[in-house]
Amino acid sequence: MTGFRFIHASDLHLGRRFANIPEPLDGNVRGRLMEARHGAIARLAAAATAQGAADILLAGDTFDTATPSPTVIRQTLAAMAEAGAIRWWLLPGNHDNLRDAEPLWDAIRREGPANVHAVTETAPVAVAPGVALLPCPVEWRSAGRDPTTAMVEMPSPEGALRIGLAHGGVADFGEDGAAIAPDRDRSAGLDFLALGDWHGRMQVGPRVHYSGTPEQDRFKHDRRGVCLAVELAGPGVIPQVEEVETGAFLWTEREVTLAPRQDAEEALAAVLPDGARRDTLLRIRAAGWTGLAERTRLQEAADRFGPEFAHFELRSDALGTQYDAGDLDEIDRGGALRLAADMLMAEAGDTARSEPDRTVATDALARLYAYTREAPR
């Protein structure tokens, strides 16, 4: 055994539509995000080539649904075929599990190129001389059991490397045994356990790793996606694991905390990321306290900066607003507008109301303030 190098990735979720991301009037953010997920195939192949690896192990959820469109399937297989020197090993996950996605896996086995392998059986596979892949495909979306239990009894040739491939969550054993045992590498004699399901990069132990998705799809992990370049020098030797960035888009959250009379625009500008804004999805969480005028300037600044980003959202539900008579006088000193402003201010400060209702009143008052400032006098 002279060692084995491979790429570990998971959770491509090809075909995901990103319905939770609103489309701007002059853009196609969802289309760009979908294309970036497809582009991850070529970036993974490039990472494998650069790392001297001939195998890419995809630990589940290659597809976002059990019934991806024929276009998604065919374009996926065509992209993998283009990297003809790379062998792709696709494991069914919970989104593309064996039972719900049976026609999908049949199509891949029937129509897929020679370098694409659907590992749909819980049985050892010789991926290279002296290397045994021990896959545990997800049979049902919610199986309610540890999918890696079968690895313990899976045989492999004497002296072969044992690589586990599975999809699911790792936690201490619960009563139902549904979580993957965090010590599965030891109980199954694995040299490496490649896991999918968690979309962020995480090391459970020296031999147990989540690669995370190669193209991020949520704000939770605050970094571009990666894959793992893994080198196994021999049985029993601690693997060498290197992160290789593959993500085209950055999903990131920033917090801006305001104090009364602080320049809101300046505070917002200070936390904005530099560079590659067109490929950044940004969520700003505003907190602290500010006056009505500065709250309005914060929203105006967000409206001005926002189009520079692939996606921009300002969340100000944690931002308190201090009101004074001067703010309301700028809206109107009397009449219907002033009555509306007084009513909204009372509702925003009424602790007997629910937090969402108070937030709605605060936002409405801020909009009223902004509209009257813009209106000709």
TORMIVEX-714887 format. One record per residue (C-alpha): y, z, x; residue in one letter; chain. Coordinates in Angstrom, 1 decimal, always signed. Example, Ala and Ser with C-alpha at 12.3 -4.5 7.8 and 13.67 -1.06 7.14 Angstrom:
# residues 2
+--------+--------+--------+-----+-------+
:      v :      w :      u : res : chain :
+--------+--------+--------+-----+-------+
:   -4.5 :   +7.8 :  +12.3 :   A :     A :
:   -1.1 :   +7.1 :  +13.7 :   S :     A :
+--------+--------+--------+-----+-------+
END
This chain:
# residues 377
+--------+--------+--------+-----+-------+
:      v :      w :      u : res : chain :
+--------+--------+--------+-----+-------+
:   +0.0 :   +0.0 :   +0.0 :   M :     A :
:   +3.2 :   -1.2 :   +1.7 :   T :     A :
:   +5.6 :   +0.0 :   -1.0 :   G :     A :
:   +7.1 :   -1.4 :   -4.2 :   F :     A :
:  +10.6 :   -2.2 :   -5.3 :   R :     A :
:  +11.7 :   -2.8 :   -8.9 :   F :     A :
:  +14.6 :   -2.6 :  -11.3 :   I :     A :
:  +14.5 :   +0.0 :  -14.1 :   H :     A :
:  +16.6 :   -0.7 :  -17.2 :   A :     A :
:  +16.5 :   -0.1 :  -20.9 :   S :     A :
:  +18.4 :   -0.3 :  -24.2 :   D :     A :
:  +19.8 :   -3.8 :  -24.0 :   L :     A :
:  +20.0 :   -3.8 :  -27.8 :   H :     A :
:  +20.4 :   -7.6 :  -27.8 :   L :     A :
:  +21.9 :   -8.9 :  -31.1 :   G :     A :
:  +23.9 :   -5.8 :  -31.9 :   R :     A :
:  +26.9 :   -6.7 :  -34.1 :   R :     A :
:  +29.3 :   -3.8 :  -33.3 :   F :     A :
:  +30.4 :   -3.5 :  -36.9 :   A :     A :
:  +32.0 :   -0.1 :  -36.1 :   N :     A :
:  +34.6 :   -1.9 :  -33.9 :   I :     A :
:  +37.5 :   -3.3 :  -36.0 :   P :     A :
:  +38.5 :   -6.9 :  -35.2 :   E :     A :
:  +42.2 :   -7.4 :  -34.3 :   P :     A :
:  +43.9 :  -10.3 :  -36.0 :   L :     A :
:  +44.1 :  -12.4 :  -32.9 :   D :     A :
:  +40.9 :  -11.5 :  -31.1 :   G :     A :
:  +37.1 :  -11.6 :  -31.2 :   N :     A :
:  +36.1 :   -8.2 :  -29.7 :   V :     A :
:  +32.7 :   -8.1 :  -31.3 :   R :     A :
:  +31.8 :  -11.5 :  -30.1 :   G :     A :
:  +32.8 :  -10.6 :  -26.6 :   R :     A :
:  +30.8 :   -7.4 :  -26.7 :   L :     A :
:  +27.7 :   -9.3 :  -28.0 :   M :     A :
:  +28.1 :  -11.9 :  -25.3 :   E :     A :
:  +28.4 :   -9.1 :  -22.6 :   A :     A :
:  +25.0 :   -7.7 :  -23.8 :   R :     A :
:  +23.4 :  -11.1 :  -23.4 :   H :     A :
:  +25.1 :  -11.5 :  -20.0 :   G :     A :
:  +23.4 :   -8.3 :  -18.9 :   A :     A :
:  +20.2 :  -10.3 :  -18.5 :   I :     A :
:  +21.7 :  -12.4 :  -15.8 :   A :     A :
:  +23.3 :   -9.4 :  -14.1 :   R :     A :
:  +19.9 :   -7.5 :  -14.1 :   L :     A :
:  +18.3 :  -10.6 :  -12.5 :   A :     A :
:  +21.0 :  -10.7 :   -9.9 :   A :     A :
:  +20.6 :   -7.0 :   -9.2 :   A :     A :
:  +16.8 :   -7.6 :   -8.7 :   A :     A :
:  +17.4 :  -10.4 :   -6.3 :   T :     A :
:  +20.0 :   -8.5 :   -4.3 :   A :     A :
:  +17.6 :   -5.5 :   -4.1 :   Q :     A :
:  +14.6 :   -7.6 :   -3.1 :   G :     A :
:  +12.7 :   -6.7 :   -6.3 :   A :     A :
:  +10.5 :   -9.1 :   -8.2 :   A :     A :
:  +10.0 :   -6.9 :  -11.3 :   D :     A :
:  +12.3 :   -5.6 :  -14.0 :   I :     A :
:  +11.0 :   -2.9 :  -16.3 :   L :     A :
:  +12.8 :   -2.6 :  -19.6 :   L :     A :
:  +12.0 :   +0.8 :  -21.2 :   A :     A :
:  +12.4 :   -0.1 :  -24.8 :   G :     A :
:  +15.0 :   -1.4 :  -27.3 :   D :     A :
:  +15.4 :   -4.7 :  -25.7 :   T :     A :
:  +16.5 :   -5.8 :  -29.2 :   F :     A :
:  +18.8 :   -4.0 :  -31.6 :   D :     A :
:  +16.6 :   -4.5 :  -34.6 :   T :     A :
:  +13.0 :   -5.3 :  -35.5 :   A :     A :
:  +14.1 :   -8.6 :  -36.9 :   T :     A :
:  +16.6 :  -10.3 :  -34.5 :   P :     A :
:  +17.6 :  -13.8 :  -35.4 :   S :     A :
:  +15.6 :  -16.7 :  -33.9 :   P :     A :
:  +18.7 :  -17.6 :  -31.9 :   T :     A :
:  +18.8 :  -14.2 :  -30.3 :   V :     A :
:  +15.1 :  -14.3 :  -29.5 :   I :     A :
:  +15.2 :  -17.8 :  -28.1 :   R :     A :
:  +18.3 :  -17.3 :  -26.0 :   Q :     A :
:  +16.9 :  -14.1 :  -24.6 :   T :     A :
:  +13.7 :  -15.7 :  -23.5 :   L :     A :
:  +15.6 :  -18.7 :  -22.1 :   A :     A :
:  +17.9 :  -16.4 :  -20.1 :   A :     A :
:  +14.9 :  -14.5 :  -18.7 :   M :     A :
:  +13.1 :  -17.8 :  -17.9 :   A :     A :
:  +16.1 :  -18.9 :  -15.8 :   E :     A :
:  +15.3 :  -16.1 :  -13.4 :   A :     A :
:  +11.9 :  -17.6 :  -12.8 :   G :     A :
:  +11.2 :  -15.5 :   -9.7 :   A :     A :
:  +11.6 :  -12.3 :  -11.7 :   I :     A :
:   +8.9 :  -10.8 :  -13.8 :   R :     A :
:  +10.2 :   -9.1 :  -17.0 :   W :     A :
:   +8.2 :   -6.3 :  -18.5 :   W :     A :
:   +9.3 :   -5.5 :  -22.1 :   L :     A :
:   +8.3 :   -2.3 :  -23.8 :   L :     A :
:   +8.7 :   -1.8 :  -27.6 :   P :     A :
:  +11.2 :   +1.0 :  -28.3 :   G :     A :
:  +12.2 :   +2.7 :  -31.6 :   N :     A :
:  +14.6 :   -0.1 :  -32.7 :   H :     A :
:  +12.0 :   -2.9 :  -31.9 :   D :     A :
:   +8.9 :   -0.8 :  -32.5 :   N :     A :
:   +5.4 :   -2.4 :  -32.7 :   L :     A :
:   +4.9 :   -2.0 :  -36.5 :   R :     A :
:   +8.3 :   -3.0 :  -37.8 :   D :     A :
:   +8.8 :   -5.8 :  -35.2 :   A :     A :
:   +5.2 :   -7.1 :  -35.1 :   E :     A :
:   +6.4 :  -10.8 :  -35.7 :   P :     A :
:   +9.0 :  -10.4 :  -32.9 :   L :     A :
:   +6.3 :   -9.3 :  -30.4 :   W :     A :
:   +3.9 :  -12.0 :  -31.6 :   D :     A :
:   +6.7 :  -14.6 :  -31.0 :   A :     A :
:   +7.4 :  -13.3 :  -27.5 :   I :     A :
:   +3.7 :  -13.4 :  -26.6 :   R :     A :
:   +3.3 :  -16.9 :  -28.1 :   R :     A :
:   +6.5 :  -18.6 :  -27.1 :   E :     A :
:   +7.8 :  -16.5 :  -24.1 :   G :     A :
:   +7.9 :  -18.0 :  -20.6 :   P :     A :
:   +5.3 :  -17.1 :  -18.1 :   A :     A :
:   +7.5 :  -14.5 :  -16.3 :   N :     A :
:   +8.1 :  -12.5 :  -19.5 :   V :     A :
:   +5.4 :   -9.9 :  -20.4 :   H :     A :
:   +5.4 :   -7.9 :  -23.6 :   A :     A :
:   +3.6 :   -4.6 :  -22.8 :   V :     A :
:   +2.5 :   -3.8 :  -26.3 :   T :     A :
:   -0.8 :   -2.0 :  -25.6 :   E :     A :
:   -1.2 :   +1.6 :  -24.4 :   T :     A :
:   -3.3 :   +0.6 :  -21.4 :   A :     A :
:   -2.7 :   +0.2 :  -17.6 :   P :     A :
:   -1.3 :   -3.1 :  -16.4 :   V :     A :
:   -1.5 :   -4.3 :  -12.8 :   A :     A :
:   +2.0 :   -5.6 :  -12.1 :   V :     A :
:   +1.3 :   -6.1 :   -8.4 :   A :     A :
:   -1.4 :   -5.4 :   -5.9 :   P :     A :
:   -1.8 :   -1.6 :   -5.7 :   G :     A :
:   +0.7 :   -1.0 :   -8.5 :   V :     A :
:   -0.4 :   +0.2 :  -12.0 :   A :     A :
:   +2.1 :   +0.2 :  -14.9 :   L :     A :
:   +1.3 :   +2.8 :  -17.5 :   L :     A :
:   +3.1 :   +1.7 :  -20.7 :   P :     A :
:   +3.4 :   +3.7 :  -23.9 :   C :     A :
:   +5.0 :   +1.4 :  -26.5 :   P :     A :
:   +6.6 :   +3.0 :  -29.5 :   V :     A :
:   +4.3 :   +2.3 :  -32.5 :   E :     A :
:   +6.6 :   +3.6 :  -35.3 :   W :     A :
:  +10.4 :   +4.2 :  -35.3 :   R :     A :
:   +9.8 :   +7.9 :  -35.9 :   S :     A :
:   +6.3 :   +8.6 :  -34.6 :   A :     A :
:   +6.8 :  +12.4 :  -34.4 :   G :     A :
:   +4.8 :  +12.8 :  -31.2 :   R :     A :
:   +5.2 :  +12.6 :  -27.4 :   D :     A :
:   +4.6 :   +8.9 :  -26.6 :   P :     A :
:   +3.7 :   +9.7 :  -23.0 :   T :     A :
:   +0.6 :  +11.8 :  -23.8 :   T :     A :
:   -1.7 :   +8.9 :  -23.2 :   A :     A :
:   -0.6 :   +8.5 :  -19.6 :   M :     A :
:   -2.5 :  +11.6 :  -18.6 :   V :     A :
:   -5.9 :   +9.8 :  -19.3 :   E :     A :
:   -4.9 :   +6.3 :  -18.1 :   M :     A :
:   -7.0 :   +5.3 :  -15.1 :   P :     A :
:   -5.7 :   +3.5 :  -12.0 :   S :     A :
:   -7.3 :   +2.2 :   -8.8 :   P :     A :
:   -7.7 :   +4.7 :   -6.0 :   E :     A :
:   -4.5 :   +4.9 :   -3.9 :   G :     A :
:   -2.5 :   +2.8 :   -6.4 :   A :     A :
:   +1.1 :   +3.6 :   -7.4 :   L :     A :
:   +1.3 :   +4.9 :  -10.9 :   R :     A :
:   +4.5 :   +4.0 :  -12.8 :   I :     A :
:   +5.0 :   +5.3 :  -16.4 :   G :     A :
:   +7.1 :   +3.3 :  -18.8 :   L :     A :
:   +8.2 :   +5.0 :  -22.1 :   A :     A :
:  +11.0 :   +5.3 :  -24.7 :   H :     A :
:  +12.0 :   +8.6 :  -26.2 :   G :     A :
:  +13.8 :  +11.9 :  -25.7 :   G :     A :
:  +13.0 :  +14.5 :  -23.1 :   V :     A :
:  +13.3 :  +18.2 :  -24.0 :   A :     A :
:  +11.2 :  +21.4 :  -23.8 :   D :     A :
:   +8.1 :  +21.3 :  -26.0 :   F :     A :
:   +8.9 :  +21.9 :  -29.7 :   G :     A :
:   +6.3 :  +22.9 :  -32.3 :   E :     A :
:   +5.8 :  +19.2 :  -33.3 :   D :     A :
:   +5.3 :  +18.0 :  -29.7 :   G :     A :
:   +7.6 :  +15.0 :  -30.5 :   A :     A :
:   +9.7 :  +15.3 :  -27.3 :   A :     A :
:   +8.5 :  +13.8 :  -24.0 :   I :     A :
:   +7.2 :  +16.5 :  -21.7 :   A :     A :
:   +9.7 :  +16.9 :  -18.9 :   P :     A :
:   +6.9 :  +17.5 :  -16.4 :   D :     A :
:   +4.9 :  +14.4 :  -17.5 :   R :     A :
:   +5.2 :  +13.0 :  -14.0 :   D :     A :
:   +3.1 :  +15.9 :  -12.7 :   R :     A :
:   +0.6 :  +16.1 :  -15.5 :   S :     A :
:   -0.1 :  +12.3 :  -15.4 :   A :     A :
:   +0.1 :  +12.0 :  -11.6 :   G :     A :
:   +3.0 :   +9.5 :  -11.8 :   L :     A :
:   +5.0 :   +8.3 :   -8.8 :   D :     A :
:   +7.8 :   +7.3 :  -11.2 :   F :     A :
:   +8.5 :   +7.7 :  -14.9 :   L :     A :
:  +11.0 :   +5.0 :  -16.2 :   A :     A :
:  +12.5 :   +6.1 :  -19.5 :   L :     A :
:  +14.6 :   +4.6 :  -22.2 :   G :     A :
:  +16.4 :   +5.8 :  -25.4 :   D :     A :
:  +19.2 :   +7.8 :  -23.8 :   W :     A :
:  +22.1 :   +5.3 :  -23.3 :   H :     A :
:  +23.6 :   +7.2 :  -20.4 :   G :     A :
:  +22.3 :   +7.5 :  -16.8 :   R :     A :
:  +20.3 :  +10.8 :  -16.4 :   M :     A :
:  +17.9 :  +12.1 :  -13.8 :   Q :     A :
:  +15.4 :  +14.6 :  -15.3 :   V :     A :
:  +13.6 :  +15.1 :  -12.0 :   G :     A :
:  +13.0 :  +13.3 :   -8.7 :   P :     A :
:  +10.4 :  +11.1 :  -10.4 :   R :     A :
:  +11.7 :  +11.0 :  -13.9 :   V :     A :
:  +14.8 :   +8.9 :  -14.8 :   H :     A :
:  +16.8 :   +7.4 :  -17.6 :   Y :     A :
:  +18.5 :   +4.3 :  -16.4 :   S :     A :
:  +20.8 :   +4.2 :  -19.5 :   G :     A :
:  +21.9 :   +0.9 :  -21.0 :   T :     A :
:  +23.1 :   -1.8 :  -18.5 :   P :     A :
:  +26.0 :   -2.6 :  -20.9 :   E :     A :
:  +27.5 :   +0.4 :  -22.6 :   Q :     A :
:  +28.1 :   +0.5 :  -26.4 :   D :     A :
:  +29.8 :   +3.8 :  -27.0 :   R :     A :
:  +32.5 :   +6.2 :  -25.7 :   F :     A :
:  +30.1 :   +9.0 :  -25.0 :   K :     A :
:  +29.2 :   +8.2 :  -21.4 :   H :     A :
:  +32.7 :   +7.2 :  -20.0 :   D :     A :
:  +31.5 :   +4.7 :  -17.4 :   R :     A :
:  +30.2 :   +1.2 :  -17.0 :   R :     A :
:  +26.5 :   +0.6 :  -17.5 :   G :     A :
:  +24.1 :   +0.6 :  -14.6 :   V :     A :
:  +20.5 :   -0.2 :  -13.8 :   C :     A :
:  +18.3 :   +1.6 :  -11.3 :   L :     A :
:  +16.9 :   +0.0 :   -8.1 :   A :     A :
:  +13.8 :   +2.0 :   -7.3 :   V :     A :
:  +11.7 :   +1.9 :   -4.1 :   E :     A :
:   +8.3 :   +3.6 :   -4.0 :   L :     A :
:   +7.2 :   +3.9 :   -0.4 :   A :     A :
:   +3.7 :   +5.1 :   -1.3 :   G :     A :
:   +1.7 :   +7.4 :   -3.6 :   P :     A :
:   +3.1 :  +10.9 :   -3.6 :   G :     A :
:   +6.3 :   +9.9 :   -1.8 :   V :     A :
:   +9.6 :  +10.8 :   -3.5 :   I :     A :
:  +11.1 :   +7.6 :   -4.8 :   P :     A :
:  +14.4 :   +6.2 :   -3.6 :   Q :     A :
:  +16.7 :   +5.5 :   -6.5 :   V :     A :
:  +20.0 :   +3.6 :   -6.4 :   E :     A :
:  +22.4 :   +3.0 :   -9.2 :   E :     A :
:  +23.6 :   -0.6 :   -9.5 :   V :     A :
:  +26.6 :   -1.3 :  -11.8 :   E :     A :
:  +25.9 :   -4.0 :  -14.3 :   T :     A :
:  +28.4 :   -3.3 :  -17.1 :   G :     A :
:  +31.1 :   -5.8 :  -18.0 :   A :     A :
:  +33.0 :   -3.4 :  -20.3 :   F :     A :
:  +34.2 :   +0.1 :  -19.8 :   L :     A :
:  +34.2 :   +2.5 :  -22.8 :   W :     A :
:  +36.4 :   +5.5 :  -22.0 :   T :     A :
:  +38.2 :   +8.3 :  -23.7 :   E :     A :
:  +41.5 :   +9.9 :  -22.4 :   R :     A :
:  +43.3 :  +13.0 :  -23.7 :   E :     A :
:  +47.1 :  +13.3 :  -23.9 :   V :     A :
:  +48.4 :  +16.9 :  -24.6 :   T :     A :
:  +52.0 :  +17.0 :  -25.8 :   L :     A :
:  +54.5 :  +19.8 :  -25.9 :   A :     A :
:  +57.6 :  +19.9 :  -28.1 :   P :     A :
:  +60.4 :  +17.7 :  -26.9 :   R :     A :
:  +58.1 :  +16.0 :  -24.3 :   Q :     A :
:  +58.5 :  +12.3 :  -23.8 :   D :     A :
:  +55.4 :  +11.0 :  -25.8 :   A :     A :
:  +55.6 :   +7.5 :  -24.4 :   E :     A :
:  +55.7 :   +8.7 :  -20.9 :   E :     A :
:  +52.8 :  +11.1 :  -21.5 :   A :     A :
:  +50.7 :   +8.3 :  -23.0 :   L :     A :
:  +51.5 :   +5.8 :  -20.2 :   A :     A :
:  +50.4 :   +8.4 :  -17.6 :   A :     A :
:  +46.8 :   +8.6 :  -18.9 :   V :     A :
:  +46.2 :   +4.9 :  -19.4 :   L :     A :
:  +43.6 :   +3.3 :  -17.0 :   P :     A :
:  +44.9 :   +0.9 :  -14.5 :   D :     A :
:  +43.4 :   -2.6 :  -14.2 :   G :     A :
:  +40.8 :   -4.6 :  -16.2 :   A :     A :
:  +42.4 :   -3.5 :  -19.5 :   R :     A :
:  +41.2 :   -6.6 :  -21.2 :   R :     A :
:  +37.6 :   -5.4 :  -20.5 :   D :     A :
:  +38.3 :   -1.7 :  -21.5 :   T :     A :
:  +37.7 :   -0.1 :  -24.8 :   L :     A :
:  +40.0 :   +3.0 :  -24.9 :   L :     A :
:  +40.1 :   +6.0 :  -27.2 :   R :     A :
:  +43.1 :   +8.3 :  -26.9 :   I :     A :
:  +42.9 :  +11.8 :  -28.3 :   R :     A :
:  +46.3 :  +13.4 :  -28.8 :   A :     A :
:  +46.5 :  +17.2 :  -28.9 :   A :     A :
:  +49.2 :  +19.9 :  -28.6 :   G :     A :
:  +52.4 :  +20.0 :  -30.6 :   W :     A :
:  +55.3 :  +17.6 :  -31.0 :   T :     A :
:  +58.2 :  +16.9 :  -33.2 :   G :     A :
:  +58.3 :  +14.2 :  -35.8 :   L :     A :
:  +60.4 :  +11.8 :  -33.7 :   A :     A :
:  +58.1 :  +12.1 :  -30.7 :   E :     A :
:  +55.0 :  +11.7 :  -32.9 :   R :     A :
:  +56.5 :   +8.4 :  -34.1 :   T :     A :
:  +57.3 :   +7.3 :  -30.6 :   R :     A :
:  +53.7 :   +8.1 :  -29.6 :   L :     A :
:  +52.4 :   +5.7 :  -32.3 :   Q :     A :
:  +55.0 :   +3.1 :  -31.4 :   E :     A :
:  +53.9 :   +3.3 :  -27.7 :   A :     A :
:  +50.2 :   +3.0 :  -28.8 :   A :     A :
:  +51.1 :   -0.1 :  -30.9 :   D :     A :
:  +52.8 :   -1.6 :  -27.8 :   R :     A :
:  +50.1 :   -0.8 :  -25.2 :   F :     A :
:  +47.1 :   -1.3 :  -27.5 :   G :     A :
:  +47.0 :   -5.2 :  -27.4 :   P :     A :
:  +46.5 :   -5.0 :  -23.6 :   E :     A :
:  +43.0 :   -3.6 :  -24.2 :   F :     A :
:  +39.8 :   -5.0 :  -25.6 :   A :     A :
:  +39.9 :   -2.2 :  -28.1 :   H :     A :
:  +42.4 :   +0.7 :  -28.5 :   F :     A :
:  +42.5 :   +3.6 :  -30.9 :   E :     A :
:  +44.7 :   +6.6 :  -31.1 :   L :     A :
:  +43.3 :   +9.8 :  -32.7 :   R :     A :
:  +46.0 :  +12.3 :  -33.5 :   S :     A :
:  +44.2 :  +14.7 :  -35.9 :   D :     A :
:  +44.4 :  +17.4 :  -33.3 :   A :     A :
:  +48.1 :  +16.9 :  -32.7 :   L :     A :
:  +50.3 :  +19.4 :  -34.5 :   G :     A :
:  +53.7 :  +18.5 :  -35.7 :   T :     A :
:  +56.8 :  +20.7 :  -35.8 :   Q :     A :
:  +59.4 :  +19.8 :  -38.3 :   Y :     A :
:  +63.1 :  +20.6 :  -38.5 :   D :     A :
:  +65.8 :  +19.7 :  -41.0 :   A :     A :
:  +67.3 :  +17.1 :  -38.5 :   G :     A :
:  +64.1 :  +15.1 :  -38.7 :   D :     A :
:  +64.2 :  +14.9 :  -42.5 :   L :     A :
:  +67.9 :  +14.2 :  -42.5 :   D :     A :
:  +67.1 :  +11.0 :  -40.5 :   E :     A :
:  +64.9 :   +9.9 :  -43.3 :   I :     A :
:  +67.5 :  +10.7 :  -46.0 :   D :     A :
:  +69.9 :  +13.5 :  -46.9 :   R :     A :
:  +69.1 :  +13.2 :  -50.6 :   G :     A :
:  +67.5 :  +11.1 :  -53.2 :   G :     A :
:  +64.0 :   +9.9 :  -53.7 :   A :     A :
:  +63.2 :   +9.4 :  -50.0 :   L :     A :
:  +64.3 :  +13.0 :  -49.2 :   R :     A :
:  +62.2 :  +14.4 :  -52.1 :   L :     A :
:  +59.2 :  +12.5 :  -50.8 :   A :     A :
:  +59.8 :  +13.7 :  -47.3 :   A :     A :
:  +60.1 :  +17.3 :  -48.4 :   D :     A :
:  +56.9 :  +17.1 :  -50.5 :   M :     A :
:  +55.0 :  +15.6 :  -47.6 :   L :     A :
:  +56.2 :  +18.2 :  -45.2 :   M :     A :
:  +55.2 :  +21.0 :  -47.6 :   A :     A :
:  +51.7 :  +19.4 :  -48.0 :   E :     A :
:  +51.3 :  +19.0 :  -44.2 :   A :     A :
:  +52.1 :  +22.7 :  -43.6 :   G :     A :
:  +50.1 :  +24.1 :  -46.6 :   D :     A :
:  +47.2 :  +26.0 :  -45.0 :   T :     A :
:  +45.5 :  +26.2 :  -48.5 :   A :     A :
:  +44.9 :  +22.4 :  -48.3 :   R :     A :
:  +42.0 :  +20.9 :  -46.4 :   S :     A :
:  +42.5 :  +19.7 :  -42.9 :   E :     A :
:  +42.0 :  +16.0 :  -43.8 :   P :     A :
:  +44.6 :  +16.3 :  -46.6 :   D :     A :
:  +47.1 :  +17.9 :  -44.3 :   R :     A :
:  +46.4 :  +15.1 :  -41.7 :   T :     A :
:  +47.0 :  +12.5 :  -44.4 :   V :     A :
:  +50.3 :  +14.1 :  -45.3 :   A :     A :
:  +51.4 :  +14.3 :  -41.7 :   T :     A :
:  +50.6 :  +10.7 :  -41.0 :   D :     A :
:  +52.4 :   +9.6 :  -44.2 :   A :     A :
:  +55.5 :  +11.6 :  -43.2 :   L :     A :
:  +55.4 :  +10.0 :  -39.7 :   A :     A :
:  +55.1 :   +6.5 :  -41.3 :   R :     A :
:  +58.0 :   +7.3 :  -43.6 :   L :     A :
:  +60.1 :   +8.4 :  -40.7 :   Y :     A :
:  +59.2 :   +5.3 :  -38.7 :   A :     A :
:  +60.0 :   +3.0 :  -41.7 :   Y :     A :
:  +63.4 :   +4.5 :  -42.3 :   T :     A :
:  +64.3 :   +4.3 :  -38.6 :   R :     A :
:  +63.5 :   +0.6 :  -38.7 :   E :     A :
:  +65.2 :   -0.2 :  -42.0 :   A :     A :
:  +68.8 :   -1.5 :  -41.8 :   P :     A :
:  +71.4 :   +1.1 :  -42.7 :   R :     A :
+--------+--------+--------+-----+-------+
END
